[in-house]
Amino acid sequence: MTTAERSASSLGIRRVVSFTFQFIRANLGAFSALSIIVTIPTVILRYEEALLPGEDIFTSPVIALSVVFYAVCGTALTAAISKAIIPDRSGHIPALASCISAVASDLVVLSAIAVVSFALFLLGYILLVLPGFYLGAIFAVVVPVRIVEGTGFIRTFVRGAQLTRGHRWPVFGLLLASFALTVASEAVVNILSGDPPFAGYTGEVRSAGIGSLIGSAVAELATSLIGATGTAVVYAELRHIKDGPGPDALAAEFD
């Protein structure tokens, strides 16, 4: 299929999933190395959960700071992968080192975007869970918008909402699928570690043994890699739908 033959009106979930795994397969080593960034706060959080049972982000400043650190790391990963798979205005893919440098130089604004995005999600989550995912769908592509288009802070959220308008239910479905994948992977780690399957999501406490921490890190690496790449693909597809074909379209070798 050529760029011109893509759907001009709808976001195809199957297409997003297909592109996501094609990009991961083509860049497995580099993207996996980048994804190590999210394993650090994951291990810290899991250890803190075991060390501080019954505490959460509302009662423990230490856990709250760790969650912010996790959100910033996840945002940096998404930004780097977005930069690495979406051609620039000249139609070229930047070198990976250049992508990392761009993220590092923009880390302050990206961190602010991470905090605001997480706060919005958390607000919606508190309001019966599903509103959190819908707010997540509205602002799902703010990170690629910032790193690729270089928009200002407020404009980044406005532009992100504009891109998802009319396509939020498919994005919502992708977010739910991503969440289900995360829960399933953590349940497997919990079972292998001898913990209750849904510990961490219920009042049950997870262990902090070496096997448990390593398992959590590996699971987080895989799910974050999929989530970050998927976000970049969703952005590229939405931009194609909204703005028409251009140098930002997905790489032709996958068509």
ROKE-249752 format. One record per residue: x, y, z of N, C-alpha, C in turn. Coordinates in Angstrom, 3 decimals. Layout:
BEGIN
NODE;X;Y;Z;X;Y;Z;X;Y;Z
...
//
This chain:
BEGIN
NODE;0.847;-1.200;0.000;0.000;0.000;0.000;0.877;1.241;0.000
NODE;0.556;2.207;-0.806;1.327;3.442;-0.879;0.724;4.478;0.045
NODE;1.475;5.560;0.264;0.982;6.634;1.129;-0.336;7.188;0.623
NODE;-0.450;7.323;-0.700;-1.660;7.909;-1.279;-2.880;7.042;-1.060
NODE;-2.671;5.727;-0.807;-3.798;4.816;-0.662;-4.279;4.699;0.775
NODE;-3.640;5.396;1.695;-4.077;5.310;3.071;-5.450;5.928;3.245
NODE;-6.132;5.473;4.299;-7.419;6.080;4.619;-7.233;7.550;4.948
NODE;-8.105;8.391;4.417;-8.007;9.825;4.671;-8.969;10.264;5.759
NODE;-9.729;9.325;6.367;-10.763;9.751;7.291;-10.771;9.024;8.625
NODE;-10.080;7.915;8.768;-10.196;7.156;10.001;-8.851;6.621;10.464
NODE;-8.738;6.486;11.780;-7.544;5.906;12.378;-7.752;4.407;12.498
NODE;-6.966;3.635;11.775;-7.115;2.180;11.789;-6.299;1.543;12.896
NODE;-6.967;0.899;13.862;-6.271;0.267;14.982;-5.345;-0.840;14.495
NODE;-5.838;-1.649;13.554;-5.002;-2.736;13.041;-3.752;-2.190;12.373
NODE;-3.907;-1.098;11.654;-2.773;-0.483;10.982;-1.756;0.053;11.995
NODE;-2.259;0.703;13.051;-1.367;1.221;14.093;-0.586;0.096;14.747
NODE;-1.273;-0.979;15.087;-0.606;-2.113;15.729;0.442;-2.714;14.798
NODE;0.096;-2.872;13.526;1.030;-3.446;12.555;2.281;-2.589;12.418
NODE;2.105;-1.277;12.249;3.251;-0.381;12.116;4.100;-0.379;13.387
NODE;3.425;-0.406;14.530;4.155;-0.382;15.797;5.141;-1.533;15.893
NODE;4.677;-2.733;15.599;5.555;-3.896;15.742;6.577;-3.982;14.610
NODE;6.254;-3.430;13.448;7.246;-3.379;12.380;8.400;-2.454;12.759
NODE;8.077;-1.312;13.331;9.123;-0.389;13.748;9.956;-0.976;14.889
NODE;9.292;-1.647;15.821;10.028;-2.268;16.920;10.970;-3.337;16.388
NODE;10.482;-4.160;15.476;11.324;-5.227;14.917;12.520;-4.647;14.163
NODE;12.291;-3.552;13.441;13.368;-2.959;12.652;14.397;-2.226;13.514
NODE;13.996;-1.832;14.734;14.893;-1.048;15.595;15.010;-1.663;16.985
NODE;14.902;-2.977;17.062;14.777;-3.642;18.359;15.934;-3.320;19.299
NODE;17.173;-3.430;18.803;18.319;-3.198;19.670;18.377;-1.776;20.197
NODE;18.254;-0.809;19.292;18.358;0.602;19.688;17.203;1.021;20.589
NODE;15.982;0.634;20.230;14.823;1.042;21.026;14.806;0.342;22.389
NODE;15.258;-0.900;22.429;15.329;-1.606;23.712;16.340;-0.931;24.635
NODE;17.463;-0.506;24.065;18.467;0.203;24.857;17.895;1.507;25.405
NODE;17.141;2.230;24.564;16.506;3.465;25.015;15.506;3.187;26.147
NODE;14.802;2.066;26.033;13.739;1.753;26.986;14.259;1.417;28.375
NODE;15.558;1.184;28.492;16.127;0.913;29.810;15.873;2.083;30.756
NODE;15.692;3.281;30.184;15.461;4.461;31.015;14.245;4.304;31.915
NODE;13.223;3.569;31.462;12.008;3.442;32.269;12.130;2.338;33.314
NODE;13.133;1.474;33.184;13.276;0.383;34.163;13.802;0.908;35.497
NODE;14.537;2.003;35.471;15.117;2.536;36.713;14.030;3.001;37.687
NODE;13.121;3.906;37.259;12.063;4.298;38.198;11.112;3.153;38.532
NODE;10.966;2.184;37.627;10.103;1.029;37.906;10.645;0.235;39.084
NODE;11.951;-0.042;39.064;12.579;-0.790;40.158;12.483;0.005;41.459
NODE;12.706;1.317;41.378;12.608;2.164;42.574;11.201;2.114;43.156
NODE;10.195;2.243;42.300;8.809;2.234;42.767;8.424;0.894;43.383
NODE;8.843;-0.180;42.732;8.494;-1.503;43.265;9.136;-1.725;44.628
NODE;10.365;-1.269;44.776;11.048;-1.411;46.058;10.356;-0.575;47.128
NODE;9.952;0.643;46.743;9.284;1.520;47.706;7.932;0.959;48.120
NODE;7.231;0.307;47.189;5.940;-0.293;47.519;6.090;-1.342;48.612
NODE;7.162;-2.133;48.503;7.396;-3.177;49.501;7.888;-2.587;50.822
NODE;8.672;-1.523;50.706;9.260;-0.891;51.897;8.238;-0.054;52.657
NODE;7.267;0.522;51.904;6.270;1.408;52.505;4.859;0.898;52.231
NODE;4.494;-0.261;52.781;3.156;-0.818;52.513;2.052;0.116;53.003
NODE;1.020;0.232;52.180;-0.102;1.087;52.545;0.070;2.537;52.142
NODE;1.258;2.906;51.671;1.501;4.277;51.245;1.241;4.421;49.742
NODE;0.923;5.630;49.310;0.734;5.895;47.885;1.189;7.318;47.575
NODE;0.929;7.784;46.356;1.426;9.100;45.960;0.784;10.237;46.752
NODE;-0.363;9.966;47.385;-1.048;11.006;48.147;-0.562;11.076;49.588
NODE;0.093;10.029;50.057;0.525;9.995;51.459;2.042;9.956;51.625
NODE;2.761;9.642;50.558;4.217;9.538;50.652;4.895;10.434;49.621
NODE;5.608;11.470;50.056;6.349;12.326;49.116;7.394;11.549;48.321
NODE;7.974;10.530;48.941;8.991;9.728;48.258;8.387;8.999;47.063
NODE;7.243;8.373;47.276;6.561;7.674;46.188;6.095;8.667;45.132
NODE;5.588;9.817;45.562;5.119;10.829;44.612;6.263;11.287;43.710
NODE;7.425;11.538;44.286;8.579;11.949;43.488;9.017;10.849;42.526
NODE;8.939;9.614;42.979;9.307;8.495;42.124;8.343;8.354;40.945
NODE;7.064;8.611;41.197;6.070;8.561;40.120;6.340;9.663;39.099
NODE;6.684;10.850;39.579;7.019;11.954;38.670;8.252;11.585;37.840
NODE;9.246;10.993;38.482;10.454;10.548;37.792;10.102;9.528;36.712
NODE;9.207;8.605;37.043;8.758;7.594;36.083;8.059;8.261;34.896
NODE;7.179;9.226;35.172;6.444;9.903;34.100;7.400;10.659;33.176
NODE;8.396;11.307;33.748;9.369;12.048;32.941;10.188;11.097;32.074
NODE;10.613;9.976;32.647;11.387;8.991;31.880;10.557;8.418;30.732
NODE;9.285;8.122;30.999;8.420;7.609;29.948;8.211;8.617;28.836
NODE;8.090;9.880;29.211;7.932;10.941;28.217;9.194;11.091;27.376
NODE;10.352;11.028;28.016;11.614;11.126;27.287;11.759;9.981;26.296
NODE;11.353;8.779;26.704;11.410;7.619;25.808;10.499;7.828;24.606
NODE;9.274;8.255;24.838;8.331;8.493;23.749;8.848;9.563;22.798
NODE;9.428;10.617;23.357;9.967;11.699;22.525;11.117;11.195;21.653
NODE;12.021;10.417;22.233;13.171;9.926;21.473;12.745;8.999;20.344
NODE;11.816;8.092;20.635;11.353;7.159;19.610;10.563;7.898;18.534
NODE;9.755;8.873;18.931;9.003;9.667;17.950;9.957;10.369;17.000
NODE;10.982;10.965;17.563;11.973;11.676;16.753;12.700;10.712;15.823
NODE;12.868;9.468;16.275;13.667;8.490;15.531;12.923;7.807;14.394
NODE;11.585;7.865;14.390;10.857;7.159;13.336;10.043;8.080;12.428
NODE;9.928;9.360;12.799;9.144;10.287;11.992;10.093;11.198;11.226
NODE;10.068;11.152;9.907;10.977;11.989;9.118;10.799;13.475;9.426
NODE;11.902;14.234;9.308;11.822;15.665;9.523;11.227;16.356;8.302
NODE;11.239;17.681;8.286;10.590;18.420;7.199;11.235;18.141;5.840
NODE;12.489;17.727;5.858;13.165;17.420;4.599;12.949;15.974;4.169
NODE;12.228;15.205;4.997;11.953;13.820;4.665;12.998;12.843;5.146
NODE;13.955;13.293;5.966;15.019;12.425;6.449;14.760;11.993;7.890
NODE;15.229;10.778;8.223;15.156;10.289;9.591;16.427;10.728;10.316
NODE;16.315;11.466;11.422;17.514;11.906;12.141;18.271;10.713;12.720
NODE;19.577;10.859;12.884;20.375;9.831;13.538;19.929;9.706;14.995
NODE;20.080;8.491;15.557;19.609;8.248;16.915;20.274;9.191;17.916
NODE;21.572;9.434;17.736;22.279;10.340;18.646;21.673;11.737;18.595
NODE;21.279;12.166;17.408;20.646;13.470;17.248;19.290;13.511;17.947
NODE;18.554;12.407;17.889;17.250;12.320;18.545;17.411;12.436;20.060
NODE;18.387;11.725;20.597;18.632;11.768;22.038;19.044;13.170;22.463
NODE;19.890;13.805;21.656;20.333;15.164;21.949;19.157;16.139;21.947
NODE;18.260;15.979;20.989;17.086;16.854;20.904;16.210;16.712;22.136
NODE;16.030;15.474;22.606;15.230;15.231;23.809;15.915;15.840;25.028
NODE;17.219;15.653;25.135;17.960;16.181;26.279;17.868;17.714;26.345
NODE;17.964;18.358;25.194;17.920;19.822;25.168;16.517;20.361;25.448
NODE;15.509;19.526;25.289;14.116;19.958;25.497;13.520;19.323;26.752
NODE;14.375;18.774;27.614;13.892;17.963;28.734;13.065;18.762;29.735
NODE;13.360;20.027;29.921;12.610;20.825;30.892;11.145;20.947;30.477
NODE;10.916;21.314;29.226;9.533;21.450;28.744;8.859;20.084;28.668
NODE;9.585;19.080;28.195;9.019;17.729;28.134;8.638;17.236;29.529
NODE;9.447;17.568;30.529;9.137;17.165;31.903;7.860;17.850;32.389
NODE;7.701;19.123;32.044;6.480;19.845;32.421;5.266;19.228;31.747
NODE;5.413;18.860;30.487;4.327;18.201;29.759;3.994;16.867;30.409
NODE;5.023;16.124;30.839;4.817;14.830;31.503;4.019;15.005;32.785
NODE;4.374;16.006;33.578;3.696;16.235;34.858;2.240;16.637;34.637
NODE;1.998;17.559;33.713;0.628;18.008;33.448;-0.211;16.860;32.884
NODE;0.343;16.099;31.956;-0.383;14.973;31.365;-0.740;13.942;32.423
NODE;0.209;13.645;33.308;-0.066;12.669;34.366;-1.113;13.208;35.335
NODE;-1.041;14.491;35.653;-2.014;15.094;36.563;-3.425;15.017;35.976
NODE;-3.551;15.272;34.677;-4.854;15.181;34.021;-5.380;13.749;34.043
NODE;-4.480;12.797;33.748;-4.883;11.396;33.783;-5.307;11.000;35.196
NODE;-4.519;11.418;36.188;-4.825;11.066;37.569;-6.152;11.656;38.007
NODE;-6.416;12.896;37.602;-7.696;13.524;37.924;-8.851;12.716;37.354
NODE;-8.727;12.323;36.089;-9.775;11.525;35.467;-9.885;10.151;36.094
NODE;-8.739;9.579;36.480;-8.735;8.248;37.099;-9.476;8.277;38.432
NODE;-9.258;9.349;39.196;-9.951;9.499;40.472;-11.454;9.606;40.248
NODE;-11.838;10.216;39.121;-13.264;10.365;38.782;-13.777;9.115;38.066
NODE;-13.632;7.965;38.713;-14.180;6.691;38.238;-13.386;6.039;37.096
NODE;-12.100;6.250;37.028;-11.164;5.512;36.172;-11.283;5.847;34.690
NODE;-12.407;5.505;34.072;-12.530;5.657;32.621;-12.352;7.095;32.135
NODE;-12.821;8.106;32.883;-12.527;9.470;32.433;-11.027;9.745;32.309
NODE;-10.233;9.071;33.141;-8.783;9.231;33.029;-8.261;8.750;31.702
NODE;-8.775;7.614;31.242;-8.355;7.098;29.949;-8.851;7.983;28.810
NODE;-10.044;8.572;28.993;-10.538;9.450;27.922;-9.713;10.723;27.843
NODE;-9.344;11.283;29.005;-8.446;12.437;28.988;-7.101;12.043;28.376
NODE;-6.678;10.807;28.676;-5.445;10.305;28.068;-5.559;10.224;26.562
NODE;-6.750;9.863;26.070;-6.971;9.785;24.624;-6.937;11.175;23.986
NODE;-7.493;12.163;24.681;-7.505;13.523;24.139;-6.087;14.049;23.937
NODE;-5.242;13.780;24.935;-3.883;14.323;24.900;-2.828;13.241;24.642
NODE;-3.222;12.207;23.916;-2.345;11.053;23.723;-1.066;11.364;22.959
NODE;-1.099;12.359;22.076;0.051;12.588;21.199;0.762;13.907;21.481
NODE;0.603;14.444;22.695;1.245;15.734;22.986;2.768;15.643;22.957
NODE;3.317;14.498;23.343;4.784;14.372;23.351;5.355;14.390;21.934
NODE;4.829;13.575;21.001;5.312;13.694;19.615;5.083;15.090;19.030
NODE;3.965;15.712;19.375;3.702;17.062;18.869;4.830;18.000;19.280
NODE;5.207;17.950;20.536;6.245;18.859;21.042;7.605;18.573;20.392
NODE;8.008;17.308;20.370;9.366;17.000;19.917;9.502;17.099;18.403
NODE;8.433;16.843;17.665;8.503;16.873;16.200;8.185;18.263;15.656
NODE;7.149;18.905;16.203;6.700;20.186;15.657;7.282;21.394;16.402
NODE;7.819;21.149;17.598;8.422;22.244;18.345;7.439;23.299;18.798
NODE;6.215;22.904;19.092;5.187;23.848;19.524;5.457;24.353;20.942
NODE;4.883;25.503;21.287;4.983;26.026;22.636;4.208;25.157;23.618
NODE;4.389;25.420;24.922;3.798;24.550;25.950;2.282;24.434;25.811
NODE;1.579;25.556;25.826;0.115;25.523;25.721;-0.314;25.012;24.352
NODE;0.353;25.482;23.315;0.017;25.079;21.953;0.176;23.579;21.760
NODE;1.092;22.964;22.487;1.294;21.520;22.381;0.025;20.769;22.765
NODE;-0.616;21.191;23.852;-1.843;20.522;24.289;-3.006;20.834;23.350
NODE;-3.058;22.064;22.853;-4.116;22.433;21.907;-3.971;21.623;20.621
NODE;-2.763;21.568;20.102;-2.497;20.821;18.863;-2.755;19.327;19.060
NODE;-2.348;18.795;20.206;-2.589;17.375;20.486;-4.073;17.052;20.503
NODE;-4.859;17.933;21.143;-6.308;17.724;21.190;-6.929;17.847;19.809
NODE;-6.414;18.762;18.997;-6.919;18.919;17.624;-6.663;17.658;16.805
NODE;-5.500;17.064;16.954;-5.169;15.865;16.178;-6.043;14.678;16.560
NODE;-6.356;14.535;17.836;-7.154;13.381;18.258;-8.650;13.586;18.075
NODE;-9.080;14.824;17.858;-10.513;15.087;17.702;-11.084;14.271;16.543
NODE;-12.157;13.556;16.815;-12.778;12.718;15.801;-12.216;11.304;15.764
NODE;-11.153;11.063;16.544;-10.505;9.742;16.538;-10.226;9.262;17.962
NODE;-10.905;9.845;18.928;-10.562;9.556;20.321;-11.015;8.192;20.796
NODE;-12.074;7.651;20.219;-12.490;6.321;20.661;-11.501;5.242;20.223
NODE;-10.984;5.281;18.994;-9.922;4.316;18.661;-8.692;4.480;19.552
NODE;-8.303;5.737;19.836;-7.152;5.968;20.725;-7.473;5.463;22.123
NODE;-8.692;5.702;22.582;-9.147;5.208;23.880;-9.014;3.685;23.943
NODE;-9.435;3.018;22.881;-9.324;1.559;22.826;-7.879;1.094;22.882
NODE;-6.991;1.806;22.194;-5.568;1.460;22.221;-4.985;1.661;23.615
NODE;-5.405;2.711;24.301;-4.929;2.948;25.662;-5.395;1.850;26.610
NODE;-6.647;1.434;26.462;-7.154;0.348;27.299;-6.391;-0.949;27.026
NODE;-6.113;-1.221;25.750;-5.359;-2.421;25.397;-3.952;-2.369;25.984
NODE;-3.334;-1.183;25.938;-2.003;-1.013;26.512;-2.026;-1.233;28.020
NODE;-3.067;-0.716;28.668;-3.205;-0.910;30.114;-3.399;-2.382;30.453
NODE;-4.226;-3.058;29.659;-4.464;-4.489;29.893;-3.176;-5.282;29.725
NODE;-2.360;-4.915;28.725;-1.079;-5.581;28.516;-0.155;-5.374;29.713
NODE;-0.149;-4.152;30.248;0.680;-3.852;31.415;0.243;-4.659;32.626
NODE;-1.075;-4.697;32.877;-1.597;-5.457;34.017;-1.268;-6.941;33.863
NODE;-1.443;-7.466;32.649;-1.172;-8.885;32.414;0.303;-9.208;32.640
NODE;1.197;-8.354;32.144;2.624;-8.609;32.308;3.031;-8.540;33.777
NODE;2.456;-7.593;34.518;2.768;-7.486;35.938;2.180;-8.657;36.718
NODE;1.026;-9.140;36.283;0.432;-10.307;36.939;1.327;-11.527;36.771
NODE;1.900;-11.697;35.582;2.821;-12.817;35.350;4.035;-12.707;36.263
NODE;4.589;-11.497;36.366;5.749;-11.277;37.249;5.372;-11.580;38.697
NODE;4.193;-11.127;39.117;3.754;-11.375;40.489;3.622;-12.866;40.769
NODE;3.029;-13.588;39.845;2.833;-15.030;40.033;4.182;-15.739;40.119
NODE;5.102;-15.381;39.216;6.428;-16.012;39.224;7.210;-15.656;40.489
NODE;6.877;-14.509;41.081;7.571;-14.072;42.295;6.890;-14.583;43.561
NODE;5.754;-15.274;43.395;5.033;-15.790;44.549;4.115;-14.775;45.200
NODE;3.843;-13.666;44.498;2.947;-12.638;45.022;1.530;-12.855;44.496
NODE;0.524;-12.247;45.137;-0.833;-12.293;44.579;-0.829;-11.700;43.175
NODE;-1.587;-12.269;42.236;-1.527;-11.841;40.826;-1.711;-10.348;40.623
NODE;-2.632;-9.738;41.351;-2.931;-8.322;41.116;-2.435;-7.428;42.245
NODE;-1.421;-7.893;42.938;-0.786;-7.060;43.960;-0.231;-5.808;43.283
NODE;-0.421;-4.676;43.932;-0.027;-3.408;43.328;-1.230;-2.662;42.788
NODE;-2.263;-3.424;42.409;-3.508;-2.815;41.958;-4.589;-2.955;43.029
NODE;-4.313;-3.812;44.004;-5.218;-4.001;45.138;-4.453;-3.579;46.390
NODE;-4.986;-3.902;47.541;-4.300;-3.549;48.778;-3.169;-4.492;49.119
NODE;-2.986;-5.540;48.305;-1.950;-6.525;48.593;-0.573;-5.984;48.211
NODE;0.422;-6.338;49.013;1.772;-5.815;48.846;2.617;-6.763;48.003
NODE;3.397;-6.185;47.079;4.315;-6.982;46.269;5.659;-7.100;46.975
NODE;6.366;-8.188;46.696;7.673;-8.408;47.300;8.719;-7.561;46.575
NODE;9.907;-7.497;47.153;10.978;-6.701;46.564;12.252;-7.531;46.425
NODE;12.089;-8.821;46.160;13.246;-9.672;45.926;13.895;-9.354;44.589
NODE;15.108;-9.858;44.406;15.844;-9.598;43.171;15.067;-10.078;41.954
NODE;14.503;-11.289;42.036;13.747;-11.836;40.909;12.539;-10.978;40.570
NODE;11.857;-10.511;41.608;10.680;-9.662;41.405;11.055;-8.332;40.765
NODE;12.134;-7.720;41.235;12.564;-6.436;40.695;13.018;-6.561;39.243
NODE;13.767;-7.615;38.952;14.232;-7.827;37.576;13.052;-8.113;36.658
NODE;12.127;-8.943;37.128;10.942;-9.257;36.327;10.123;-8.014;36.027
NODE;9.962;-7.153;37.011;9.219;-5.903;36.815;9.919;-5.007;35.795
NODE;11.255;-4.962;35.882;12.021;-4.127;34.960;11.872;-4.623;33.524
NODE;11.947;-5.930;33.338;11.820;-6.507;31.993;10.422;-6.269;31.436
NODE;9.413;-6.486;32.277;8.031;-6.279;31.838;7.796;-4.819;31.471
NODE;8.330;-3.913;32.275;8.164;-2.486;32.000;8.890;-2.087;30.729
NODE;10.067;-2.634;30.525;10.818;-2.333;29.298;9.996;-2.688;28.069
NODE;9.398;-3.897;28.083;8.630;-4.359;26.922;7.369;-3.521;26.709
NODE;6.608;-3.288;27.775;5.347;-2.564;27.617;5.578;-1.082;27.283
NODE;6.626;-0.503;27.855;6.925;0.901;27.548;7.416;1.062;26.116
NODE;8.193;0.101;25.648;8.662;0.126;24.263;7.483;0.095;23.300
NODE;6.536;-0.781;23.573;5.345;-0.874;22.730;4.522;0.407;22.822
NODE;4.327;0.914;24.048;3.521;2.105;24.229;4.127;3.344;23.587
NODE;5.441;3.515;23.733;6.102;4.696;23.162;6.086;4.661;21.644
NODE;6.384;3.490;21.078;6.382;3.364;19.617;4.965;3.523;19.078
NODE;4.004;2.933;19.770;2.612;3.055;19.351;2.137;4.500;19.366
NODE;2.558;5.267;20.368;2.188;6.681;20.435;2.733;7.448;19.240
NODE;3.987;7.165;18.883;4.591;7.826;17.723;3.848;7.475;16.438
NODE;3.456;6.224;16.304;2.730;5.786;15.109;1.352;6.441;15.052
NODE;0.656;6.494;16.180;-0.654;7.147;16.221;-0.525;8.609;15.804
NODE;0.491;9.284;16.304;0.718;10.686;15.931;0.924;10.818;14.420
NODE;1.795;9.978;13.858;2.076;10.056;12.425;0.821;9.797;11.597
NODE;0.033;8.823;12.013;-1.194;8.505;11.283;-2.220;9.633;11.406
NODE;-2.382;10.185;12.602;-3.327;11.288;12.781;-2.882;12.522;12.011
NODE;-1.600;12.767;11.985;-1.119;13.924;11.240;-1.355;13.734;9.746
NODE;-1.202;12.514;9.275;-1.487;12.239;7.864;-2.969;12.473;7.568
NODE;-3.833;11.994;8.471;-5.272;12.144;8.279;-5.675;13.617;8.304
NODE;-5.145;14.369;9.263;-5.542;15.763;9.441;-4.877;16.706;8.432
NODE;-3.583;16.481;8.179;-2.810;17.437;7.382;-2.536;16.973;5.956
NODE;-2.823;15.688;5.680;-2.512;15.158;4.365;-1.097;14.613;4.300
NODE;-0.752;13.904;3.228;0.573;13.303;3.099;1.668;14.363;3.060
NODE;2.784;14.010;3.637;3.924;14.934;3.658;5.155;14.196;4.098
NODE;6.241;14.882;4.331;7.469;14.210;4.731;7.395;13.560;6.099
NODE;6.347;13.899;6.883;6.202;13.298;8.210;5.496;11.947;8.153
NODE;5.061;11.501;6.975;4.354;10.229;6.872;5.276;9.090;7.260
NODE;4.676;7.958;7.602;5.477;6.814;8.044;6.380;6.324;6.917
NODE;7.479;5.703;7.328;8.499;5.277;6.364;7.916;4.407;5.272
NODE;8.290;4.698;4.037;7.699;4.026;2.877;8.033;2.550;2.821
NODE;9.124;2.126;3.439;9.494;0.714;3.331;8.509;-0.201;4.039
NODE;7.623;0.349;4.869;6.646;-0.474;5.554;5.297;-0.464;4.850
NODE;5.202;0.204;3.701;3.929;0.247;2.944;3.904;-0.829;1.883
//
